[in-house]
Amino acid sequence: MNRTISYYDKHAEEFCRETKDADMRFCRDKFLNLLEQKNDIQNIKDRDRLNIHILDAGCGSGRDTKAFLDAGCQVTAMDASIKMCEEAEKQLNRQVFCLRFEELIFKQAFDGIWACASLLHVSYKEIDDVLKRLFNALKENGVLYASFKYGDGKRVVKERFFYDYNEVTLKDLMVKNGFCIEDIFITQDVRKNREMERWINVLAGKYK
């Protein structure tokens, strides 16, 4: 993980420039719709979402934090790379917390956790502990969204470690750590010239 974070520290400006306009509306809408359902919000108005508090866990450029804020939600943004936090703060004009997943100690603080292309850097050895921390950070009936590269095994790409999942391994991982699966779905990469890359996405809840 240190090597991966170091990569983002060195390439934060370039990475944010390349990802800040990626269109994640499809996944964000699925996530928000489920959050609204679990919070019993109907006939949505922006003010209704003020009671929804989201943790953007691995916020990168701050793209999705901004979208959730624009939708009327409360958002706490964090990233493990100090340089990425600085870039996101420029976009958001608000504080972004520099935290690693293994440092999370929140207890029932969030209605939703958005982990877009961030948990994919957590090793197979460490992922259970991280998911337990995220589970504890959710309120009852809270919802987690996470995305990973589709595949099997570990890879190193441009100094970054990636840990891939498929439908079976991702479902087993989430259930083992106490989550109830709402949906697992495959998407194409939305970045230009990356359309052939596939992502596996999960929506999962913390239910009684």
N, C-alpha and C positions, 0 to 999 in steps of 0.2 A: 504493500500500500504506500509506503514512503516513496518508492520509485514512481508510482503512478501520480501521487500528489506533486512530486517534484516536476513531472512533465507538465502538469497543468499550471504550476507556478511559472514555468518558463514560457509557456505558449498561451497564457490566459487571454491576451488581447486578440490574438489570431483566432483562437477557439470561439470566443464570444462573437466575433465578427461573422464567423461562419455559421453559427447556430442561432443567433438572436432572432432571426426571421423565419426559422423553421416552423411550419404550420402544424401545430399539435392540437388543433381545435377538436378533432374527432375524439381523441383520447380524453382531453380536458372535459368535453361535454358529457361523455359517458361517466366520468368521475363526478362531475358536479350534479348530474341528474340523480345519481345514486345517493350522494350526500343530501340532496334536497328531499329525496324520498325518505331517507332515514331520519331526517330532522322534521318530517311531516310539514314541509313547506309546499303549498299549492298556489297557483296563480302568481308565479314568481314576480316579485318586485325587488329592485336592488337592495332596499333597506331590509328586506327579509333575510338576506344573506349575511347581514352584519353579525348574526349569532353563529355563523359558521367560521371556525378557526382552523386554518390549514397550515401544516408544516411543509414547506418546500425543502425537502431533504436532499441536498445536492443541487442547489439552484442554478449553478452555472452562470450564464449571462444575466439571469433574473427575468428571462422571457416569460416564464409561466407565473412567477410571482406577480409580475405586472398584470397579466391577464386575469388572475384571480382577484387582485385588488380592483381592477376595472369592473369586474363582475359584482363587486360589493362585499367580498369576503374579507375577513381578517387574515393576515398572512404573516407567519414567522419564517424568514428565509435563512438558510445555513449552507455552508459549503466547507469542505476540508482544506481547500486551497486558499491561502490568504490573498493571493493575487486575483483569483476568481472572485472572491468577496469584494475586493476593491473595484473590479470592473462592474460587478452587479450593482454596487452602491452608486456608481456613476449613472447607471440607467434608472435606478429606482429612487434616488435621493432619500434613502433611508438605510438604517443599519442592517447589515447582513452578518450573521454570527459565524465566526470561523470555528467550526466544530467537526470532529470526526464522528462517525457513527458509534464507535465504541465509547465515546464520551457522553452519549445521550443518557440523561437521568430523569427525563420528564415522566410524570405520573398522571395519567388520564387528563392530559392538557389539550388535546386536539380532537376535533371532529373528523378531520381527514389528514392523511399524510400522502404527499405526492413525491414519489421517488422515481423520477423520470431519468433513465439512463445513468443512474448513480450506483445502485446496489450491484450492478454488473461488475464492479471492480472489487467487490468484497470476496475474499477467498472462500472456498467450500468449507474450510476449517472454521472460519469466523462467522459465516452467515447466520448460523443458528442464534448465536449471541446477539447479533445485530437485530435480527427479526424479533427476538424477545424484547429488546429495548424499544423497538417501534411499537410492538403490541402493547407494552406497558404505557407508552406515550399516548395511545388512543383512548378516548372516552368509550364507555359502553355504546355499542351501535356505531362506532367509528369505522371509517373506511380507509384502506390502504390501496394506492395504485403504485405499481412498480413495473419497470420494463427492462428487458435483458436482450442481448443478441441471441437469435435463435440458433441452437446447435447443441453440441456436446463437448465437454472438456474445457481445458484452460488454454488460452492463447496469449501471446505477447505481441502487441502491435504498437509501434512507435513508442517504445518504453513504457507502455501501459499494459497492465494485466487485465484480461477479460475472462469472466467465468460464465459460460453459456448454459442455457437450459432449453428443454423442449417441453411439450405438454405434460408428459408423465413426471419428469423430474421436478418441474415447477409446482405442479399440484401437490406432489408428495412433500416438498419443502414447506409449502404454506400450511398444509394441514398438520404436519408434524409440529409446527410452532404455534398452533392454536387458532389459526385463521379459518374462517368459513369462506369457501370460494364462491364468488358471485359470477365471475366470467374470466375465462382465459381466451385470448384472441391474438391472431397474427396480423401484423401490419408491415407495410413496406416503409423503408426509410424515406422521410419526406424531404431530405436535402437533395439539391440538384446533383445529378450524376451518381446518386447513391441508391437509386430506385430498386436495384437488384438485391440489396441487403434486406434481410427480414428481421423483425423484432417480435418477441413474444411478450405479451402484456398480461397483467393480472389485476383484477379488482377483487379485493377480499375484505371481509368484515370481522370485527370483534363483537361477537354477539353472545348473549347469555345462553 
